[in-house]
């Protein structure tokens, strides 16, 4: 680790410590390029404290070992609040490359926009990516926060052509196009690294590098090897624990040789000596081009297909290098571009000229003697103080009084066509966006005042916004409007007398400020809110805004579930695979040796859990072990050899499986009770199912009898019998009994007005970490709803009254509630439930149910 007092010319921030050859070699290219320009470099490790996506990285992972071998100077991981200390250790801070500005990635936070860098130091971005093409992913908050940060940069460069437009249009920042950092170093440099590999592959072989390996991609690689007559397939696992998975996936392919030591040098050597390369990796494709290897690329839509298209277009290949995951052997055989003969002349020119121009850009950006600004529009405000107004007749009285201008509508002047205007500091540019702020005191009985801009040459004017002034007559205020200009010639601010009614109508105007802003910043203005925190506008606009928020939360949780500290995600993956095995064990037409996907998947998750030294008594782990014990015992009884599956489990996992006494895994007869739970005092065990279902009522008034924890626990245990997708059990119940907390929550929720607060309040939520695939986007609410209904019936069974209180609320209410009761962001609200004992004579709504014919639609044969 580097001396914490040592100073450097440049500090690099980015994901150089990731478990991915692309990230590792991207930052290696950037590090060496900066050093080759004569600057000393400090690599800044990932700061902690933003959210669950930021984790502590061990020192023995591939990237950290590589950093030590190549002699990086690195910082220790620190809390993000400590980042400003680095201003004393470097004069220029560089962020990039990688998708560091993609808002859909949970690890993207303000440090990657260099918010901590002081004004005395320079900020530079090299080849940083916003991710795929498109701007809908940028939320108003994201733009509002980061546009200002990007405009503080000295220089910005991006690696995709469309990102230049994104930087300009959304963030108001100038960006240059550069090559990916891996292209900054000549091939000879990578040859030298490859020479340090611990492997020496021999013979003619197909090199396969899949970040997201599947059976389908494997079949594509096999088809390419068959067409080219290659007898060896050398598989490069991704260093994110990919070796075991590759061994399993390729177990039935005798030509496959798995690279079993994770090192960037080994990755490069295997590429360098290959006859042909097939990959689904962006940087895997880039290195095929660097070594001028014939290759095929599966554009990885999961990681951004637009990046592949941009790269292939730049290299001059367009779609010729593309194969698809769905391609059959016949498709591969018929594809004329799957050939060892590839023309690299255009790619060679692109890499050479791109390296030259990009290094020149980097040299200028890092030169401490040069100045610059990425701000497309200077952030100065052009202000008119006590502005001079004019009018076309006698309909207005105008007087300047000290630091304000007084405008008064003459008698009978509140009519259309009675206009007053002042010249703006500069003409408005067609196609541009502006923010206008007015400090004034309007005096009118009208509910709103329209603000206009005017073209004095044509006398045309247009409304740029309306200010709500209802109930604010004579009150000093500041109002802000943002708008776009559709045509040239507007140079004046204008008001119309028709909006100023009543006694002494008019306005005292102290100042008008106007500022040109990026067009994308229009979306950054917080939408008006209706009562309750819902966005203003029609149903469609509200629904869209809320859906985007839900989507962002799901994407963040998807990443969190796969992070090093994503325990819920690990549990979900274990039980997903274990449940698949249980289903196989339950088949009447049992298929010995089944589990080609589920068993390797479960072994990977159990091995990782135990290697991380997590709780060995965890129920998901123990249940998984019981499932595998049942699996192996069943095959032993049948005399079927499944030792190849057993070998996938680590020694610790095998010991756990062999020694488990956990009986709640595997299969059981359908008529047998799955589990028994203890009784609760006063619980009426004789109640029939129909008594419970038809006896459940929404009760809102409760007695003073205390509610016992064990009563609620029993009801929750009953609810846990609810089905959930692949038995992943994502439902959660939060229980509250503090009267102050309950009141504050229900006051925000708004559905319990007029009643005494319930003795207990429950919140049913669903943990998004338990859901693994994009098509499961609605499953948290399905599983959560099933659980909630069972919980209501469980509460009825144990003799408690309850009432569900919906969580159909806007983001403002939800945020307040999350802050009040500390609910994790990766849990979505299903419903609150008020709980208490009740007097059976208390009145409740009848809530008549319609006839069964309304709900039941019978589809019979014709």
Secondary structure, DSSP 8 states (H G I E B T S, - for coil): ---TT--EEEEEESSTTSS-HHHHHHHHHHHHHHHHTT--EEEE---B-S-TT-----TTSHHHHHHHHHT--B----BGGGGGGGGGTEEEEEE-SBSTT-TTSTT--GGGGTTT--TTSEEEEEEE---SS-STT--HHHHHHHHHHHTT-SEEEESSHHHHHHHHHHH-B--EE---GGGGS-HHHHHHHHTT-S----SSEEEEE-SS--HHHHHHHHHHHHHHT-SEEEEE--TTT-HHHHHHHTTT-TTEEEE-S--HHHHHHHHHT-SEEEES-HHHHHHHHHTT--EEEE--GGG-HHHHHHHHHHHT-TTTTEE-TT--HHHHHH-TTSSS----HHHHHHHHHHHHHHHHHHHHHH-TT-----BSS----EEEES---EESSSSEEEEEETTEEEEEE-TT--STT-EEEEE-SS---TT-EEEEEEEEEEE-SSSEEEEEEE-TTT--EEEEEEEE-TT-TT--EEEEEEEE--SS---EEEEEGGG--STT-EEEEEEEEEEEE-GGGGGGS---B-TTS-BSS-HHHHHHHHHHHHHHHHHHHHHHHTSTT-HHHHHHHHHHHHHHHHHHHT-SS--TT--TTHHHHHHHHHHHHHHTT--TT-HHHHHHHHHHHHHHHHHHHHT---HHHHTTS-HHHHHHHHH----SSS---TTS-S------TT--TT--HHHHHHH--B-----S----HHHHHHHHHHHTTS--GGG---EEEEEE--HHHHHHHHHHH-S-TTS---SEEEEEEEEGGG--SGGGTTHHHHHHHHHHHHHHHHHHHTT-EEEEEE----HHHHHHHHHHHT--TTEEEEEEEEEE---TTS---------HHHH-------
